[in-house]
Every structure is written in C-alpha cells, then in structure tokens.
C-alpha cells in the first residue's frame, strides 16, 4: 500500500481525535514554570516542553515518538518523526493529513511555509493543532499535535502556545 507508514501515523492521530472529546475536563490554573518538562527525542533530535501537571507519558514508549495523556484522559499530546519513504512534498503531505486525519474539520489556522505547516481547527467537538516540519531535505517528517475537547479551549489553548514556543524540529539520522 502506498504511504503505508504515513497512513499509520495519520490513522493514529485521527483515532485519538475521536477519543479526546468524551467528557469535559475540570478546568484548573495554568501550570507554573516549575511544572514544565522538556522532552528530547534521542533518535530524531526534536524537542518540546509540556506541562507535567497536565500530561503524563503513555506506555509503551517509542524511540520514534511519544504520546502524553491528560490526567483526565480527555486530551492527547503526540510528537514523533518518521522517514518520508515515499518522498512526498510538503503540500501533498498536508493534503494527505487533511483527508486522512481531519476529514470534515473546520480549519481556523493553517499557515504554510517552505519547510513546515500547521493545521488547526475543530472536528466533531475536538480541537486540534498539528505542526509538521520537513527536515533532512524533506527526508524526515517531524510532527507534534495536541487534541482536546472544544469545551476546554480556554485551558488547552495556553498549553498549545507553550508547546509551540518550545518545539524544535530534529534532524538526526538523516542518512
């Protein structure tokens, strides 16, 4: 099957999008700076910071990426990297994600640059924000996403901003 690994990644994101909006989470104060952890992916080199009071890593852990789950199980933070084995260009991969992970979504923010893009919007009561960066001359796709109930936008939009400011794409294992 063409794009099998990309399709697997898109399916993971799409399935988690449906899980995130089961019930509203309890709103709480924004995490303080001492509750922030930075994740460094040793295999691919990407980093991001996240609030430890809000998210905990989900097992099993992978060297390609990580999934964190909110304490109430209603939100997911995903980060990973995968080889661009099919040689898709940035715009084609963007269209692929829109069709596979976010069909029917209302997109409200979607900048595209030379090596990265963002897809943000709402689908079936779930907010999503996904940042994709092509590194290694387009041979490696770095991606992180956060999915959360639309009813909790006030809480999670701050988390999205914090993760977005901290994120650095990785370019290890480009060979």
Secondary structure, 3 states (H helix, E strand, C coil): CCCHHHHHHHHHHHHHHHHCCCCCCCCCCCCCHHHEEEEECCCCCCEEEEECCCEEECCCCCCCEEEEEECCCCCEEEEEEEECCCCCCHHHHHHHHHHHCCCCCEEEECCECCCEEEEEEEECCEEEEEEEEEEHHHCEEEEEEEEEEHHHHHHHHHHHHHHHHHCECCCCCCC
